[in-house]
């Protein structure tokens, strides 16, 4: 009998006995816990837990998941069981800056990002050849002020046809509608520089250079109706000196953006992210995933 790696994610109101109930249940089903992370938010009174385990018993995956309903009901849990070998179907979106797209494609190609890229959507044609050369479907959806509702309908058609479970905005420079953000809540990740709200609009890196900024950062977050203000998943920074040019700022910024977005996607697909109001609880990598996440 081959052993199956499974992941259980749980969120509920904080109370005594949750961990004991979960671990006892898994033990009775012949499951061996190999990694466990939990967080008790004292401010919101919410409890979050991620457990990675191996099914060593006779019970099937469906029996384990079905039997857990009784435990979940007693604590009013929101929960999900995930297969460790199931790859998330991801739809990438890009405009005219390709650094994040190219980075994600490279990590996917070498196996550092275990996802199924089901397509790439763009409002331009710059990266069509790159995408097609990777044997990935390319979808050009032109976006203007006049056709925005039609363009979003086309996008949702692509999402439904491909079965995409996550949309990654790899420097996609169009604002998504409130309706789309609500419909795909918790399933869209965006990346942008961390100068906001200080340097808005065109050429933020040039503005930062002119102000002598000493830190360049990037933020990856879940998309909400509030532009660039969704719950933050991952951030990072790089130090800058007075001797570096505006072009250096851009180059360094793109590197940081690529790394931060890849880490955010990696955390999401491994079910380590829990939206907690305006924040995100992000548990550390479990054994076997750390090395791939730290690449780059």
KOLKOLPA-335354 format. One line per 8 residues: their letters; for each residue x negated, y, z negated of N, C-alpha, C. Coordinates in nm, 2 decimals. Atoms other than C-alpha are relative to their C-alpha. Layout:
a	X,Y,Z,X,Y,Z,X,Y,Z ~ ...
END
This chain:
xxxxxxxx	-0.09,-0.12,0.00,0.00,0.00,0.00,-0.09,0.12,0.00 ~ 0.07,-0.12,0.00,-0.14,0.33,0.10,0.05,0.11,-0.10 ~ -0.04,-0.09,0.10,-0.14,0.60,-0.16,0.03,0.14,0.07 ~ -0.04,-0.13,-0.06,0.04,0.93,-0.08,-0.02,0.11,-0.09 ~ 0.02,-0.12,0.08,-0.07,1.27,-0.20,0.13,0.09,0.01 ~ -0.12,-0.08,0.00,0.23,1.48,-0.30,-0.02,0.12,-0.09 ~ 0.00,-0.12,0.08,0.28,1.83,-0.44,0.14,0.04,-0.04 ~ -0.13,-0.04,0.06,0.56,1.94,-0.67,-0.02,0.15,-0.04
xxxxxxxx	0.00,-0.14,0.05,0.63,2.31,-0.71,0.12,0.03,-0.07 ~ -0.11,-0.03,0.08,0.85,2.44,-0.98,0.00,0.15,-0.05 ~ -0.01,-0.13,0.06,0.98,2.78,-1.10,0.14,-0.01,-0.08 ~ -0.12,0.00,0.08,1.24,2.83,-1.38,-0.02,0.10,-0.11 ~ 0.01,-0.08,0.13,1.32,3.02,-1.70,-0.10,-0.07,-0.09 ~ 0.10,0.05,0.09,1.04,2.97,-1.95,0.07,-0.06,-0.13 ~ -0.05,0.06,0.12,1.13,2.73,-2.23,-0.09,-0.12,-0.04 ~ 0.09,0.11,0.05,0.97,2.45,-2.44,0.04,-0.13,0.07
xxxxxxxx	-0.03,0.14,-0.05,0.94,2.10,-2.30,-0.01,-0.02,0.15 ~ 0.00,0.02,-0.15,0.91,2.17,-1.92,-0.12,-0.09,0.04 ~ 0.12,0.08,-0.04,0.55,2.03,-1.88,0.02,-0.14,-0.04 ~ -0.02,0.13,0.05,0.63,1.73,-2.10,0.10,-0.08,0.09 ~ -0.11,0.07,-0.08,0.95,1.65,-1.90,-0.05,-0.04,0.14 ~ 0.05,0.02,-0.14,0.78,1.68,-1.56,-0.11,-0.12,-0.01 ~ 0.11,0.10,0.01,0.47,1.47,-1.66,0.05,-0.13,-0.04 ~ -0.06,0.12,0.04,0.68,1.21,-1.83,0.07,-0.07,0.11
xxxxxxxx	-0.07,0.05,-0.11,0.90,1.17,-1.53,-0.09,-0.06,0.10 ~ 0.10,0.05,-0.10,0.61,1.13,-1.29,-0.06,-0.13,-0.04 ~ 0.06,0.12,0.06,0.45,0.88,-1.52,0.09,-0.12,0.02 ~ -0.09,0.11,-0.01,0.76,0.66,-1.52,0.02,-0.05,0.14 ~ -0.01,0.04,-0.14,0.76,0.66,-1.14,-0.13,-0.05,0.05 ~ 0.13,0.05,-0.04,0.40,0.54,-1.13,-0.08,0.10,0.07 ~ 0.08,-0.10,-0.06,0.25,0.87,-1.03,-0.11,0.05,-0.09 ~ 0.12,-0.05,0.08,-0.09,0.99,-1.13,-0.03,0.14,0.04
xxxxxxxx	0.03,-0.15,-0.02,-0.14,1.37,-1.17,-0.15,0.02,0.02 ~ 0.14,-0.03,-0.03,-0.47,1.48,-1.01,-0.04,0.15,-0.01 ~ 0.02,-0.15,0.02,-0.43,1.86,-1.04,0.13,0.06,-0.04 ~ -0.12,-0.07,0.05,-0.20,2.08,-1.23,-0.03,0.15,-0.04 ~ 0.01,-0.14,0.03,-0.16,2.46,-1.26,0.13,0.05,-0.05 ~ -0.12,-0.06,0.05,0.09,2.66,-1.46,-0.02,0.14,-0.05 ~ 0.01,-0.13,0.04,0.17,3.01,-1.55,0.14,0.04,-0.07 ~ -0.11,-0.05,0.07,0.41,3.15,-1.81,0.00,0.15,-0.01
xxxxxxxx	0.00,-0.14,-0.01,0.50,3.51,-1.73,0.08,0.06,-0.12 ~ -0.07,-0.05,0.12,0.58,3.67,-2.07,0.08,0.12,0.02 ~ -0.08,-0.12,-0.03,0.71,3.99,-1.91,0.14,-0.04,0.06 ~ -0.12,0.04,-0.07,0.97,3.82,-1.69,0.07,-0.12,-0.05 ~ -0.06,0.12,0.05,1.03,3.51,-1.88,0.01,-0.12,0.09 ~ 0.00,0.11,-0.10,0.96,3.29,-1.58,-0.12,-0.09,-0.01 ~ 0.10,0.11,0.00,0.76,2.97,-1.56,-0.03,-0.05,0.14 ~ 0.04,0.04,-0.13,0.57,2.86,-1.26,-0.10,-0.12,-0.01
xxxxxxxx	0.08,0.12,0.01,0.40,2.52,-1.20,-0.02,-0.06,0.14 ~ 0.03,0.07,-0.12,0.22,2.34,-0.92,-0.07,-0.13,-0.04 ~ 0.07,0.13,0.04,0.13,1.97,-0.96,-0.03,-0.08,0.13 ~ 0.04,0.09,-0.11,-0.06,1.76,-0.71,-0.02,-0.14,-0.07 ~ 0.00,0.13,0.06,-0.02,1.39,-0.77,0.00,-0.11,0.11 ~ 0.01,0.11,-0.09,-0.07,1.05,-0.61,0.11,-0.11,-0.05 ~ -0.10,0.10,0.03,0.22,0.80,-0.59,-0.07,-0.14,0.00 ~ 0.06,0.13,0.01,0.07,0.47,-0.72,0.10,-0.11,-0.03
xxxxxxxx	-0.11,0.10,0.04,0.40,0.30,-0.80,0.07,-0.06,0.12 ~ -0.09,0.06,-0.10,0.67,0.12,-0.61,0.11,0.09,0.06 ~ -0.11,-0.09,-0.04,0.91,0.41,-0.58,-0.04,0.07,0.13 ~ 0.03,-0.08,-0.12,0.94,0.58,-0.24,0.00,0.15,-0.03 ~ 0.00,-0.15,0.02,0.89,0.95,-0.19,0.15,0.05,-0.02 ~ -0.14,-0.05,0.01,1.27,1.00,-0.15,0.06,-0.04,-0.14 ~ -0.04,0.04,0.13,1.33,0.81,-0.47,-0.05,0.09,-0.11 ~ 0.07,-0.09,0.10,1.08,1.02,-0.66,0.07,0.14,0.00
xxxxxxxx	-0.07,-0.13,-0.01,1.24,1.34,-0.53,0.14,0.00,-0.04 ~ -0.15,0.01,0.04,1.60,1.22,-0.58,0.01,-0.01,-0.15 ~ -0.01,0.02,0.14,1.54,1.11,-0.93,-0.04,0.12,-0.08 ~ 0.05,-0.12,0.08,1.38,1.44,-1.03,0.12,0.10,-0.02 ~ -0.11,-0.10,0.01,1.71,1.62,-0.98,0.06,0.01,-0.14 ~ -0.05,-0.01,0.13,1.82,1.53,-1.33,-0.09,0.08,-0.09 ~ 0.09,-0.08,0.08,1.51,1.68,-1.49,0.01,0.15,0.04 ~ -0.01,-0.14,-0.05,1.54,1.99,-1.27,0.13,0.06,-0.05
xxxxxxxx	-0.13,-0.06,0.05,1.91,2.04,-1.37,-0.01,0.04,-0.14 ~ 0.01,-0.03,0.14,1.83,2.03,-1.74,-0.07,0.13,-0.03 ~ 0.08,-0.12,0.01,1.59,2.32,-1.69,0.04,0.11,0.10 ~ -0.04,-0.09,-0.11,1.77,2.49,-1.40,-0.12,0.05,0.09 ~ 0.12,-0.02,-0.08,1.46,2.46,-1.19,0.03,0.03,0.15 ~ 0.02,-0.01,-0.14,1.39,2.58,-0.84,-0.12,-0.09,0.03 ~ 0.11,0.09,-0.01,1.17,2.30,-0.71,0.00,-0.05,0.15 ~ 0.02,0.07,-0.12,1.03,2.13,-0.40,-0.11,-0.10,-0.01
xxxxxxxx	0.11,0.10,-0.01,0.83,1.82,-0.32,-0.06,0.02,0.14 ~ 0.07,-0.02,-0.13,0.57,1.85,-0.04,-0.10,-0.11,0.02 ~ 0.10,0.10,-0.04,0.37,1.59,0.14,-0.13,0.06,0.02 ~ 0.13,-0.06,-0.02,0.00,1.66,0.12,-0.05,0.00,0.14 ~ 0.05,0.01,-0.14,-0.06,1.55,0.48,0.09,0.08,0.10 ~ -0.08,-0.07,-0.10,0.22,1.76,0.63,-0.05,0.14,0.03 ~ 0.06,-0.13,-0.04,0.09,2.05,0.83,0.11,0.10,0.03 ~ -0.09,-0.11,-0.02,0.28,2.38,0.82,0.00,0.05,0.15
xxxxxxxx	-0.01,-0.05,-0.14,0.41,2.50,1.16,-0.01,0.15,-0.01 ~ 0.02,-0.14,0.01,0.28,2.85,1.21,0.01,0.07,0.13 ~ -0.01,-0.08,-0.12,0.36,3.12,1.46,-0.08,0.12,-0.02 ~ 0.09,-0.12,0.01,0.09,3.39,1.51,0.06,0.11,0.08 ~ -0.04,-0.11,-0.07,0.17,3.74,1.62,-0.12,0.10,0.00 ~ 0.12,-0.09,-0.02,-0.09,3.99,1.76,0.04,0.11,0.10 ~ -0.02,-0.11,-0.10,-0.10,4.32,1.94,-0.14,0.02,0.08 ~ 0.12,-0.03,-0.08,-0.43,4.47,2.07,-0.14,-0.02,-0.08
xxxxxxxx	0.12,0.03,0.07,-0.68,4.39,1.79,0.00,-0.15,-0.03 ~ 0.00,0.14,0.00,-0.79,4.03,1.81,-0.08,-0.07,-0.11 ~ 0.09,0.06,0.09,-1.03,3.98,1.52,0.07,-0.10,-0.09 ~ -0.07,0.10,0.09,-0.78,3.81,1.29,0.05,-0.12,0.08 ~ -0.05,0.11,-0.09,-0.63,3.60,1.57,-0.12,-0.09,0.03 ~ 0.11,0.08,-0.04,-0.97,3.48,1.68,-0.06,-0.08,-0.12 ~ 0.04,0.06,0.12,-1.07,3.40,1.32,0.09,-0.12,-0.04 ~ -0.09,0.10,0.03,-0.76,3.20,1.26,-0.01,-0.12,0.10
xxxxxxxx	0.02,0.10,-0.11,-0.80,3.01,1.59,-0.12,-0.08,-0.03 ~ 0.13,0.07,0.02,-1.16,2.92,1.50,0.02,-0.09,-0.13 ~ -0.01,0.08,0.12,-1.07,2.80,1.15,0.10,-0.12,0.02 ~ -0.09,0.11,-0.04,-0.78,2.60,1.29,-0.07,-0.11,0.08 ~ 0.07,0.09,-0.09,-1.00,2.45,1.56,-0.10,-0.10,-0.07 ~ 0.10,0.08,0.07,-1.27,2.33,1.32,0.06,-0.08,-0.12 ~ -0.07,0.07,0.10,-1.01,2.20,1.07,-0.01,0.06,-0.14 ~ 0.01,-0.07,0.12,-1.08,2.45,0.80,0.14,0.06,-0.04
xxxxxxxx	-0.13,-0.05,0.03,-0.72,2.57,0.82,0.10,-0.10,0.06 ~ -0.09,0.11,-0.05,-0.49,2.26,0.85,0.14,0.04,0.02 ~ -0.14,-0.04,-0.03,-0.19,2.40,1.02,0.03,-0.04,0.15 ~ -0.04,0.02,-0.14,0.00,2.34,1.35,0.04,0.14,0.05 ~ -0.03,-0.13,-0.06,-0.01,2.66,1.55,0.10,-0.03,0.12 ~ -0.11,0.04,-0.10,0.32,2.63,1.75,0.01,0.11,0.11 ~ -0.01,-0.10,-0.11,0.27,2.95,1.95,-0.06,0.13,-0.05 ~ 0.05,-0.14,0.03,0.13,3.31,1.97,0.09,0.09,0.07
xxxxxxxx	-0.09,-0.10,-0.06,0.36,3.60,2.03,-0.08,0.14,0.00 ~ 0.06,-0.13,-0.01,0.23,3.94,2.15,0.08,0.09,0.09 ~ -0.07,-0.10,-0.09,0.37,4.26,2.29,-0.09,0.05,0.11 ~ 0.10,-0.03,-0.10,0.06,4.28,2.51,-0.06,-0.13,0.06 ~ 0.05,0.11,-0.06,-0.13,4.05,2.74,-0.15,-0.03,-0.02 ~ 0.15,0.01,0.02,-0.49,4.10,2.61,-0.05,-0.14,-0.03 ~ 0.05,0.13,0.05,-0.51,3.76,2.44,0.07,-0.12,0.06 ~ -0.07,0.11,-0.06,-0.30,3.55,2.67,-0.10,-0.12,0.04
xxxxxxxx	0.10,0.10,-0.04,-0.61,3.37,2.82,-0.06,-0.07,-0.11 ~ 0.07,0.06,0.12,-0.77,3.31,2.48,0.10,-0.11,-0.05 ~ -0.10,0.09,0.06,-0.45,3.15,2.35,0.03,-0.12,0.09 ~ -0.02,0.11,-0.09,-0.38,2.94,2.66,-0.11,-0.09,0.01 ~ 0.12,0.09,0.00,-0.74,2.81,2.66,0.00,-0.09,-0.12 ~ -0.01,0.09,0.12,-0.66,2.67,2.32,0.12,-0.10,0.01 ~ -0.12,0.09,-0.03,-0.36,2.48,2.47,0.11,0.04,-0.10 ~ -0.11,-0.05,0.08,-0.12,2.70,2.26,0.09,0.08,0.08
xxxxxxxx	-0.10,-0.08,-0.08,0.20,2.84,2.41,-0.02,0.15,-0.04 ~ 0.00,-0.15,0.02,0.18,3.22,2.46,0.13,0.06,0.04 ~ -0.13,-0.06,-0.02,0.49,3.43,2.44,-0.02,0.15,0.01 ~ 0.01,-0.15,-0.01,0.49,3.79,2.57,0.14,0.06,-0.02 ~ -0.13,-0.07,0.02,0.77,3.99,2.42,-0.03,0.15,-0.01 ~ 0.02,-0.14,-0.01,0.76,4.35,2.52,0.10,0.07,-0.10 ~ -0.08,-0.07,0.10,0.88,4.59,2.25,0.00,0.15,0.02 ~ -0.01,-0.14,-0.02,1.01,4.94,2.30,0.11,0.05,-0.10
xxxxxxxx	-0.10,-0.05,0.09,1.24,5.17,2.10,0.14,-0.05,0.05 ~ -0.13,0.04,-0.06,1.52,5.08,2.34,0.04,-0.14,-0.01 ~ -0.03,0.15,-0.01,1.49,4.70,2.34,-0.03,-0.07,-0.13 ~ 0.04,0.07,0.12,1.39,4.63,1.98,0.09,-0.11,-0.05 ~ -0.09,0.11,0.04,1.70,4.43,1.89,-0.01,-0.12,0.09 ~ 0.02,0.11,-0.10,1.66,4.22,2.21,-0.13,-0.07,-0.03 ~ 0.14,0.06,0.02,1.29,4.17,2.14,0.00,-0.09,-0.13 ~ 0.00,0.08,0.13,1.36,4.05,1.78,0.09,-0.13,0.02
xxxxxxxx	-0.08,0.12,-0.03,1.63,3.81,1.92,-0.08,-0.10,0.07 ~ 0.09,0.09,-0.07,1.37,3.67,2.15,-0.10,-0.06,-0.09 ~ 0.09,0.05,0.10,1.13,3.63,1.86,0.07,-0.11,-0.08 ~ -0.07,0.10,0.08,1.39,3.44,1.66,0.03,-0.12,0.08 ~ -0.02,0.11,-0.09,1.46,3.22,1.96,-0.13,-0.09,0.00 ~ 0.12,0.07,0.00,1.09,3.13,1.96,-0.02,-0.07,-0.14 ~ 0.01,0.06,0.14,1.09,3.07,1.58,0.09,-0.13,-0.01 ~ -0.09,0.12,0.01,1.39,2.83,1.61,-0.04,-0.11,0.10
xxxxxxxx	0.03,0.10,-0.09,1.27,2.65,1.92,-0.13,-0.07,-0.04 ~ 0.13,0.06,0.04,0.92,2.59,1.77,0.01,-0.06,-0.14 ~ -0.01,0.05,0.14,1.04,2.51,1.42,-0.10,0.07,-0.09 ~ 0.10,-0.07,0.08,0.80,2.77,1.28,0.05,0.02,-0.14 ~ -0.03,-0.02,0.15,0.79,2.77,0.90,-0.07,0.12,-0.06 ~ 0.08,-0.11,0.04,0.55,3.06,0.87,-0.03,0.09,0.12 ~ 0.05,-0.10,-0.10,0.49,3.38,1.07,-0.11,0.08,-0.06 ~ 0.12,-0.08,0.05,0.15,3.54,1.04,-0.02,0.11,0.10
xxxxxxxx	0.02,-0.12,-0.08,0.11,3.90,1.16,-0.15,0.03,0.00 ~ 0.14,-0.02,-0.01,-0.25,3.89,1.27,-0.03,0.13,0.08 ~ 0.00,-0.13,-0.05,-0.26,4.26,1.33,0.10,0.02,0.12 ~ -0.11,-0.03,-0.09,0.07,4.28,1.50,0.05,0.14,-0.04 ~ -0.01,-0.14,0.04,0.14,4.65,1.52,0.14,0.06,0.03 ~ -0.14,-0.04,-0.01,0.52,4.66,1.55,0.07,-0.02,-0.14 ~ -0.07,0.01,0.13,0.75,4.72,1.25,0.12,-0.10,0.02 ~ -0.11,0.10,0.00,1.00,4.43,1.19,0.12,0.06,-0.07
xxxxxxxx	-0.12,-0.05,0.05,1.36,4.51,1.12,0.03,-0.05,-0.14 ~ -0.04,0.04,0.13,1.51,4.49,0.77,0.07,-0.14,0.00 ~ -0.08,0.13,-0.02,1.74,4.21,0.89,-0.09,-0.12,0.02 ~ 0.09,0.11,-0.03,1.45,4.00,1.02,-0.08,-0.03,-0.13 ~ 0.08,0.02,0.12,1.24,4.06,0.70,0.08,-0.08,-0.11 ~ -0.08,0.07,0.10,1.53,3.94,0.48,0.03,-0.14,0.04 ~ -0.03,0.14,-0.05,1.61,3.64,0.70,-0.12,-0.09,-0.02 ~ 0.13,0.08,0.01,1.24,3.53,0.69,-0.07,0.03,-0.13
xxxxxxxx	0.06,-0.04,0.13,1.18,3.64,0.33,-0.09,-0.11,-0.05 ~ 0.10,0.09,0.05,0.87,3.47,0.19,-0.06,-0.09,0.11 ~ 0.06,0.08,-0.11,0.78,3.33,0.53,-0.07,0.08,0.11 ~ 0.08,-0.08,-0.09,0.60,3.62,0.69,-0.12,0.06,-0.08 ~ 0.12,-0.05,0.06,0.24,3.72,0.60,-0.06,0.11,0.09 ~ 0.06,-0.11,-0.08,0.09,4.05,0.71,-0.14,0.04,-0.06 ~ 0.13,-0.05,0.05,-0.26,4.20,0.68,-0.02,0.14,0.04 ~ 0.03,-0.14,-0.03,-0.37,4.56,0.67,-0.12,0.05,-0.09
xxxxxxxx	0.11,-0.06,0.08,-0.66,4.78,0.54,0.06,0.04,-0.13 ~ -0.04,-0.04,0.13,-0.64,4.88,0.18,-0.01,0.14,-0.03 ~ 0.01,-0.14,0.02,-0.67,5.25,0.23,0.14,0.06,-0.03 ~ -0.14,-0.05,0.03,-0.29,5.29,0.21,0.02,0.03,-0.15 ~ -0.07,-0.10,-0.09,-0.13,5.52,0.12,-0.09,0.12,0.03 ~ 0.09,-0.12,-0.02,-0.44,5.75,0.14,-0.02,0.04,0.15 ~ 0.03,-0.03,-0.14,-0.51,5.72,0.51,0.09,-0.07,0.09 ~ -0.10,0.06,-0.08,-0.21,5.66,0.72,-0.02,0.04,0.15
xxxxxxxx	0.00,-0.04,-0.14,-0.16,5.67,1.10,-0.12,-0.05,0.07 ~ 0.11,0.05,-0.09,-0.42,5.64,1.37,-0.14,0.02,-0.07 ~ 0.14,-0.01,0.04,-0.79,5.58,1.30,-0.02,0.01,-0.15 ~ 0.01,-0.01,0.15,-0.77,5.51,0.92,-0.15,-0.01,-0.04 ~ 0.14,0.01,0.04,-1.14,5.40,0.92,-0.08,0.12,0.03 ~ 0.07,-0.12,-0.03,-1.25,5.72,1.08,0.04,0.10,-0.11 ~ -0.04,-0.08,0.11,-1.05,5.91,0.82,-0.08,-0.03,-0.13 ~ 0.08,0.04,0.12,-1.22,5.71,0.55,-0.14,0.04,0.01
xxxxxxxx	0.14,-0.04,-0.03,-1.56,5.78,0.70,-0.02,0.15,-0.03 ~ 0.01,-0.15,0.02,-1.49,6.15,0.70,0.01,0.04,-0.14 ~ -0.01,-0.03,0.15,-1.40,6.14,0.33,-0.10,-0.07,-0.08 ~ 0.11,0.06,0.07,-1.71,5.94,0.24,0.04,-0.12,-0.09 ~ -0.05,0.12,0.08,-1.52,5.63,0.11,-0.11,-0.10,-0.02 ~ 0.11,0.09,0.03,-1.75,5.38,-0.06,0.04,-0.15,-0.01 ~ -0.06,0.13,0.00,-1.52,5.08,-0.06,0.10,-0.02,0.11 ~ -0.10,0.04,-0.10,-1.34,4.91,0.23,0.06,-0.13,-0.04
xxxxxxxx	-0.08,0.12,0.05,-1.07,4.66,0.15,0.10,-0.04,0.10 ~ -0.12,0.06,-0.08,-0.79,4.45,0.30,0.09,-0.06,-0.09 ~ -0.11,0.06,0.07,-0.46,4.33,0.17,0.09,-0.09,0.08 ~ -0.10,0.09,-0.06,-0.25,4.03,0.27,0.12,-0.01,-0.09 ~ -0.13,0.00,0.09,0.11,4.03,0.15,0.11,-0.06,0.08 ~ -0.13,0.04,-0.07,0.45,3.89,0.22,0.07,0.12,0.05 ~ -0.06,-0.11,-0.06,0.65,4.11,0.44,0.14,0.02,-0.06 ~ -0.14,-0.04,0.05,0.96,4.29,0.30,0.04,0.12,0.09
xxxxxxxx	-0.06,-0.11,-0.07,1.18,4.57,0.43,-0.08,0.13,-0.03 ~ 0.09,-0.11,0.04,0.94,4.81,0.25,-0.13,-0.01,0.07 ~ 0.12,0.01,-0.09,0.66,4.87,0.51,-0.13,-0.01,-0.09 ~ 0.13,0.02,0.06,0.32,4.74,0.38,0.01,0.01,-0.15 ~ -0.02,0.00,0.15,0.46,4.72,0.02,0.05,-0.13,-0.05 ~ -0.04,0.13,0.05,0.54,4.35,0.00,-0.09,-0.06,-0.11 ~ 0.08,0.07,0.11,0.42,4.12,-0.28,-0.14,-0.04,0.05 ~ 0.14,0.02,-0.04,0.04,4.09,-0.26,-0.05,-0.14,-0.03
xxxxxxxx	0.06,0.13,0.02,-0.12,3.75,-0.20,-0.15,0.00,-0.02 ~ 0.15,0.01,0.01,-0.49,3.82,-0.15,-0.05,0.14,0.04 ~ 0.07,-0.12,-0.03,-0.73,4.12,-0.14,-0.15,-0.02,-0.02 ~ 0.15,0.00,0.02,-1.10,4.18,-0.11,-0.05,0.14,0.05 ~ 0.07,-0.13,-0.03,-1.35,4.47,-0.07,-0.14,-0.02,0.05 ~ 0.14,0.00,-0.03,-1.69,4.55,0.08,-0.05,0.14,-0.03 ~ 0.06,-0.13,0.04,-1.92,4.83,-0.04,-0.06,0.06,0.13 ~ 0.05,-0.07,-0.11,-2.02,5.10,0.20,-0.10,0.11,-0.05
xxxxxxxx	0.10,-0.10,0.04,-2.32,5.34,0.18,0.02,0.12,0.10 ~ -0.01,-0.13,-0.08,-2.36,5.70,0.31,-0.07,-0.02,0.14 ~ 0.08,0.02,-0.12,-2.60,5.56,0.58,0.08,-0.07,0.11 ~ -0.07,0.07,-0.10,-2.33,5.37,0.76,0.10,0.09,0.08 ~ -0.08,-0.09,-0.09,-2.14,5.51,1.06,0.15,-0.04,0.00 ~ -0.14,0.03,-0.01,-1.77,5.52,1.14,0.02,-0.13,0.07 ~ -0.01,0.12,-0.07,-1.82,5.23,1.37,-0.03,-0.12,-0.09 ~ 0.02,0.10,0.10,-1.97,5.03,1.08,0.12,-0.03,-0.08
xxxxxxxx	-0.12,0.01,0.08,-1.66,5.10,0.88,0.10,-0.09,0.07 ~ -0.09,0.08,-0.07,-1.45,4.95,1.15,-0.04,-0.15,0.01 ~ 0.05,0.14,-0.01,-1.67,4.64,1.19,0.01,-0.07,-0.13 ~ -0.01,0.06,0.13,-1.69,4.57,0.82,0.14,-0.02,-0.04 ~ -0.14,0.02,0.03,-1.32,4.63,0.78,0.07,-0.11,0.07 ~ -0.06,0.11,-0.08,-1.23,4.38,1.05,-0.05,-0.13,-0.06 ~ 0.05,0.12,0.06,-1.45,4.12,0.88,0.08,-0.03,-0.13 ~ -0.07,0.02,0.12,-1.28,4.17,0.55,0.15,-0.04,0.02
xxxxxxxx	-0.14,0.03,-0.04,-0.93,4.17,0.71,0.01,-0.15,0.04 ~ -0.01,0.14,-0.05,-1.00,3.83,0.88,-0.01,-0.10,-0.12 ~ 0.02,0.10,0.11,-1.13,3.66,0.56,0.12,0.01,-0.09 ~ -0.12,-0.01,0.10,-0.84,3.79,0.34,0.12,-0.06,0.06 ~ -0.12,0.06,-0.06,-0.57,3.69,0.59,-0.02,-0.15,0.00 ~ 0.02,0.14,0.00,-0.72,3.34,0.62,0.02,-0.06,-0.13 ~ -0.02,0.06,0.13,-0.73,3.29,0.25,0.15,0.01,-0.04 ~ -0.14,-0.01,0.04,-0.37,3.41,0.21,0.08,-0.11,0.07
xxxxxxxx	-0.07,0.11,-0.07,-0.25,3.17,0.48,-0.04,-0.14,-0.06 ~ 0.04,0.12,0.06,-0.45,2.89,0.32,0.07,-0.02,-0.13 ~ -0.07,0.01,0.13,-0.29,2.96,-0.02,0.14,-0.04,0.02 ~ -0.15,0.03,-0.03,0.06,2.96,0.13,0.02,-0.14,0.05 ~ -0.03,0.13,-0.06,0.03,2.64,0.33,-0.03,-0.11,-0.10 ~ 0.02,0.10,0.11,-0.10,2.46,0.02,0.09,0.02,-0.12 ~ -0.11,-0.01,0.10,0.20,2.57,-0.18,-0.05,0.06,-0.13 ~ 0.05,-0.06,0.12,0.00,2.78,-0.42,0.05,0.14,-0.03
xxxxxxxx	-0.05,-0.14,0.02,0.20,3.10,-0.39,0.14,-0.01,-0.05 ~ -0.14,-0.01,0.06,0.51,3.18,-0.60,0.03,0.15,-0.01 ~ -0.05,-0.14,0.00,0.69,3.51,-0.54,0.06,0.02,-0.14 ~ -0.05,-0.03,0.14,0.75,3.66,-0.89,0.04,0.15,0.00 ~ -0.04,-0.14,-0.01,0.95,3.98,-0.83,-0.08,0.07,0.10 ~ 0.08,-0.07,-0.09,0.72,4.23,-0.68,-0.15,-0.05,0.01 ~ 0.14,0.05,0.01,0.41,4.02,-0.75,0.00,-0.15,0.06 ~ 0.01,0.14,-0.04,0.28,3.68,-0.63,-0.09,-0.07,-0.10
xxxxxxxx	0.09,0.09,0.08,0.15,3.41,-0.86,-0.07,-0.09,0.10 ~ 0.08,0.07,-0.10,-0.14,3.25,-0.67,-0.09,-0.10,-0.08 ~ 0.08,0.09,0.07,-0.28,2.93,-0.82,-0.13,-0.03,0.07 ~ 0.13,0.03,-0.06,-0.65,2.83,-0.76,0.01,-0.12,0.09 ~ 0.00,0.11,-0.09,-0.73,2.58,-0.49,-0.01,-0.13,-0.08 ~ 0.00,0.14,0.06,-0.68,2.21,-0.58,-0.12,-0.07,0.06 ~ 0.11,0.07,-0.05,-0.96,1.96,-0.53,0.02,-0.05,0.14 ~ -0.01,0.04,-0.14,-1.03,1.89,-0.17,0.03,0.11,0.10
xxxxxxxx	-0.04,-0.11,-0.09,-0.91,2.23,-0.04,-0.10,0.12,-0.02 ~ 0.09,-0.11,0.03,-1.17,2.46,-0.20,-0.10,0.03,0.11 ~ 0.11,-0.02,-0.10,-1.45,2.41,0.05,0.05,0.07,0.13 ~ -0.05,-0.06,-0.12,-1.24,2.49,0.35,0.05,0.14,-0.02 ~ -0.05,-0.13,0.03,-1.09,2.80,0.19,-0.12,0.10,-0.01 ~ 0.11,-0.09,0.02,-1.43,2.95,0.11,-0.09,0.02,0.12 ~ 0.08,-0.02,-0.12,-1.57,2.92,0.46,0.01,0.14,0.05 ~ 0.00,-0.14,-0.05,-1.67,3.26,0.60,0.00,0.10,-0.11
END
